[in-house]
Amino acid sequence: RILHEGRHLGGQRLRRRHGGGETLHSAFDAHSKWIEQTYLGMDGRLDAWGSTQKRQVDFLLRHLPDCALVELTAHHIDELLNVLRLRPIRENGQRVSASSAKNLIKQFRSFLRWLNKCPDYSWRRPPDYETTPLRVVRTSEEKSSLRRHSQVDVYNIDELQTLYEYAKPLQRVFMLIALNCGFGRAELASLGLDEVYLHKRHPHEREVGYVSSGEDSWVFRLRQKTGVYGEYKLWPVTVTAIEWWLRQRSQIAVPPDVSTLLVTRKGNRYDTPTKGNHTNFQLPNTWYN
């Protein structure tokens, strides 16, 4: 009787694991929690890259239909990827951008790799599944824009002069650092105080064969995402702007654990997620303004 009941319970457990228990959406939830526990900064909080991945997984949860994992065959995986390739519609009624669709496809494939190795789930990658390139659909207008000689919209010198003339002092700081060093939002937000060297000779001028003076100023840093090292010599006007900002920063109550050059008036980093754990858009919004 004990042996019979054990077999019966074992069968129920097997049916739960391969039936209603192991579903795509439950796996998305588990993956989201795994991201929260894995991508942590030195402060123990979810870092910017982790927040981005979590938002992408949450998007997949909302826009991909649920199914039992036993139904997640190679054919069904291709069907789900096709949903992403066709750029699903957000809650605001707008389709996701082509670049967002590409990132969602990457995230879904990353999720499948995680699921294949996760000991809590019995699903394993189908042997006939192959990772092949996917072409994200684009509108006619988007295709036309790609035929330009330069695929990136840039401002000309006259436009930059106008923007700089009417910009507020802090906006000028953003502009100058971005133009001088080729920084985007992530680089501006993460630039540390210890990565800015004002009025100092190049510390390794003999090794690099460059003659500097005590009037030179620099930024030395590693790109956080790629780990690529870069050196940037600062223009005199950029140095003047940074010195002005350092005086303003000294009047702000900045927490001891915030060591970035640029902070908000409340002393927060510009890449601190919002209360809803969304990307901080203060820097882009400043530029749009």
C-alpha positions in Angstrom: 0.0 0.0 0.0 2.8 2.4 0.9 4.5 1.7 -2.4 1.3 2.2 -4.3 0.6 5.5 -2.6 4.2 6.6 -3.3 3.7 5.9 -6.9 0.4 7.7 -6.9 1.9 10.8 -5.3 4.9 10.7 -7.6 2.6 10.6 -10.6 0.7 13.6 -9.2 3.9 15.5 -8.7 5.1 14.7 -12.2 1.8 15.9 -13.7 2.0 19.1 -11.8 5.5 19.8 -13.0 4.7 19.0 -16.6 1.2 20.4 -16.5 -0.2 23.5 -14.9 2.8 24.2 -12.7 5.5 24.7 -15.3 4.2 27.5 -17.5 5.9 30.2 -19.6 4.6 33.0 -17.4 5.6 31.4 -14.2 9.1 30.9 -15.7 9.1 34.6 -16.6 8.3 35.5 -13.0 11.1 33.3 -11.7 13.6 34.7 -14.2 12.6 38.3 -13.1 13.3 37.3 -9.5 16.6 35.8 -10.5 17.6 39.1 -12.2 16.7 41.0 -9.0 19.1 38.8 -7.0 21.9 38.6 -9.6 22.5 42.1 -11.1 23.3 44.0 -8.0 25.6 47.0 -7.5 28.1 47.6 -4.8 25.3 49.1 -2.7 23.3 45.8 -2.9 20.6 47.3 -5.0 19.5 46.3 -8.5 21.8 48.1 -11.0 20.8 49.9 -14.2 21.4 46.9 -16.5 19.4 44.7 -14.1 16.6 47.2 -14.1 16.6 47.2 -17.9 16.5 43.4 -18.1 13.7 43.2 -15.6 11.6 45.7 -17.6 12.1 43.7 -20.7 11.1 40.4 -19.0 8.0 42.1 -17.6 7.2 43.3 -21.1 7.5 39.7 -22.4 5.2 38.5 -19.6 2.5 41.0 -20.6 2.7 40.5 -24.4 3.6 36.8 -25.0 0.7 34.3 -24.5 1.1 31.9 -21.7 1.5 28.2 -22.3 2.7 25.0 -20.6 6.4 24.6 -20.9 5.9 21.2 -22.5 4.3 23.0 -25.4 7.4 25.3 -25.8 8.7 23.4 -28.9 11.0 24.8 -31.5 8.0 25.7 -33.7 6.3 27.5 -30.8 9.5 29.4 -29.9 9.6 30.7 -33.5 6.0 31.8 -33.2 6.8 33.8 -30.1 9.8 35.3 -31.7 7.7 36.3 -34.6 5.4 38.2 -32.3 8.4 40.3 -31.1 9.7 40.7 -34.7 6.4 42.3 -35.7 6.8 44.8 -32.9 4.0 44.4 -30.4 1.9 47.3 -29.4 2.5 49.0 -26.0 -0.2 49.9 -23.5 -0.1 53.5 -25.0 -1.2 52.2 -28.4 2.2 52.7 -30.0 4.3 49.9 -31.5 7.7 49.4 -29.8 10.6 50.8 -31.8 12.7 48.6 -34.0 15.6 48.8 -31.6 13.4 47.8 -28.7 12.1 44.8 -30.6 15.7 43.7 -31.2 16.5 44.0 -27.5 13.3 42.1 -26.6 14.3 39.3 -29.0 17.7 39.1 -27.3 16.2 39.1 -23.9 13.8 36.3 -24.8 16.7 34.2 -26.2 18.6 34.9 -23.0 15.6 33.8 -21.0 15.6 30.5 -22.9 19.3 29.9 -22.1 18.6 30.5 -18.4 15.5 28.3 -18.5 17.5 25.5 -20.2 20.0 25.5 -17.3 17.6 26.2 -14.4 17.3 23.2 -12.1 13.9 24.2 -10.9 12.4 23.6 -14.3 12.4 20.3 -16.3 12.2 22.1 -19.7 15.2 21.7 -21.9 16.0 23.3 -25.2 14.5 21.4 -28.1 17.2 19.6 -30.2 15.7 21.0 -33.4 15.7 24.6 -32.2 18.2 26.8 -34.0 19.1 30.4 -33.4 18.8 32.2 -36.7 18.9 35.9 -37.6 15.5 37.7 -37.4 14.6 40.8 -39.4 12.5 43.2 -37.4 9.8 44.8 -39.6 10.0 48.6 -40.3 7.6 51.1 -41.7 8.2 52.7 -45.1 9.2 55.9 -43.4 11.8 54.1 -41.2 13.2 52.3 -44.3 13.5 55.7 -46.1 15.4 57.2 -43.2 18.0 54.3 -43.4 18.9 55.3 -46.9 20.4 58.6 -45.8 24.2 58.8 -46.1 24.4 59.4 -42.4 22.0 57.1 -40.4 22.2 59.3 -37.3 20.6 62.7 -37.1 23.2 65.2 -35.9 23.2 68.9 -35.2 25.3 71.2 -37.3 27.6 73.9 -35.8 25.1 76.7 -36.2 22.4 74.7 -34.4 24.8 73.8 -31.6 25.7 77.5 -31.2 22.0 78.4 -30.9 21.4 75.7 -28.4 24.4 76.6 -26.3 23.5 80.3 -26.4 20.0 79.7 -24.9 20.9 76.8 -22.6 21.0 77.1 -18.9 24.4 76.7 -17.1 23.8 73.1 -16.1 22.5 72.3 -19.6 25.8 73.7 -20.9 27.7 71.4 -18.6 25.8 68.4 -20.0 26.4 69.6 -23.6 30.1 70.3 -23.1 31.0 67.0 -21.5 28.9 65.1 -24.0 30.5 66.8 -27.0 34.0 66.8 -25.6 34.0 63.1 -24.6 31.4 61.7 -26.9 29.3 60.6 -23.9 25.6 59.6 -24.0 23.2 59.4 -21.1 24.8 56.4 -19.4 28.3 57.8 -19.6 27.2 61.2 -18.3 25.2 59.7 -15.4 28.0 57.3 -14.3 31.0 59.7 -14.7 32.7 59.6 -11.3 34.5 62.4 -9.5 37.6 60.2 -9.3 37.6 59.9 -13.1 38.0 63.7 -13.6 41.5 65.2 -13.4 41.7 69.0 -13.6 44.9 71.0 -14.1 47.2 68.0 -14.0 49.9 66.5 -16.2 49.1 63.3 -17.9 50.1 60.6 -15.3 51.6 58.3 -18.0 52.9 60.9 -20.5 56.2 59.1 -20.8 54.6 55.8 -21.6 52.2 57.2 -24.2 54.7 59.6 -25.7 52.6 62.8 -25.0 54.0 66.0 -23.6 51.5 67.6 -21.2 51.5 70.5 -18.8 49.9 71.3 -15.4 47.2 73.2 -17.2 45.8 70.2 -18.9 42.7 68.4 -17.7 41.4 64.9 -18.4 38.8 62.2 -18.0 40.2 58.7 -17.5 37.6 55.9 -17.3 36.4 52.5 -18.2 33.1 52.2 -20.0 30.8 50.3 -17.6 29.1 48.1 -20.2 32.1 47.1 -22.3 35.0 47.6 -19.9 36.9 49.6 -22.6 39.4 52.1 -21.3 39.3 55.7 -22.6 41.2 58.9 -22.1 39.7 62.3 -23.0 41.5 65.6 -22.9 39.1 68.4 -21.8 38.6 71.6 -23.6 39.2 74.8 -21.5 35.6 75.7 -21.8 34.6 72.2 -20.5 37.0 72.7 -17.6 35.4 76.0 -16.7 31.9 74.4 -16.8 33.0 71.5 -14.6 34.6 73.9 -12.1 31.4 75.9 -12.0 29.4 72.8 -11.4 31.7 71.5 -8.6 31.0 74.7 -6.7 27.2 74.1 -7.2 27.6 70.5 -6.2 29.3 71.4 -2.9 26.1 73.1 -1.8 24.0 70.0 -2.4 23.5 67.4 0.4 24.9 64.5 -1.6 24.8 61.1 0.2 28.2 59.6 1.0 27.6 56.6 -1.3 27.0 58.9 -4.3 30.4 59.6 -6.0 29.3 60.7 -9.5 30.2 64.1 -10.8 26.7 64.9 -11.9 23.9 64.7 -9.3 20.3 66.1 -9.1 19.4 68.9 -6.8 18.4 66.2 -4.3 21.8 64.6 -4.5 20.8 61.6 -6.5 22.5 60.0 -9.4 21.0 60.7 -12.8 20.7 56.9 -13.5 18.8 56.1 -10.3 15.6 54.2 -11.3 12.3 55.9 -10.6 10.0 54.7 -7.9 8.3 52.4 -10.4 11.7 51.0 -11.2 11.8 52.6 -14.7 14.7 54.2 -16.5 15.6 57.6 -15.3 15.0 60.0 -18.2 16.1 63.3 -16.6 19.1 63.7 -18.8 17.3 63.0 -22.1 14.4 65.2 -21.0 16.8 68.1 -20.3 18.2 67.8 -23.8 14.7 67.6 -25.3 13.8 70.7 -23.4 
